[in-house]
Amino acid sequence: MSTTCDDLEKRLRKRAQEAVAKLLEQKAGRRDLSMSAMEDLVGDFESEIRQSLMQEMVADAQVTQQGLCEPCGGKLRYKGKKSKHVVTGRDEVVVERDYYHCEQCGIGYFPPG
């Protein structure tokens, strides 16, 4: 496994551990939870873990970019981070992505896609 994959794995595991710890804290040893309350806890966990893992995957994909505009090959200039709501096949997540502007053709670019 490459260093990049090792780093990504560590970040993904950390995010998952944080989400599990939060779930256990919310459950807090309670044995009287109804099925509905359990479903709510698991649903919150599921949303949180999906959000966290998607953000890490997006961040990892950005690191691998070459800094060149795909359509014209011009140099991309970093303009900061921007949040985006993404509707996935399972849910909606908010990811923070780097934003670039091509010095040659002028288009804005958010890797990945």
Secondary structure, 3 states (H helix, E strand, C coil): CCHHHHHHHHHHHHHHHHHHHHHHHHHCCCCCCCHHHHHHHHHHHHHHHHHHHHHHHHHHHHHCCCCECCCCCCEEEEEEEEEEEEECCCCEEEEEEEEEEECCCCCEECCCC
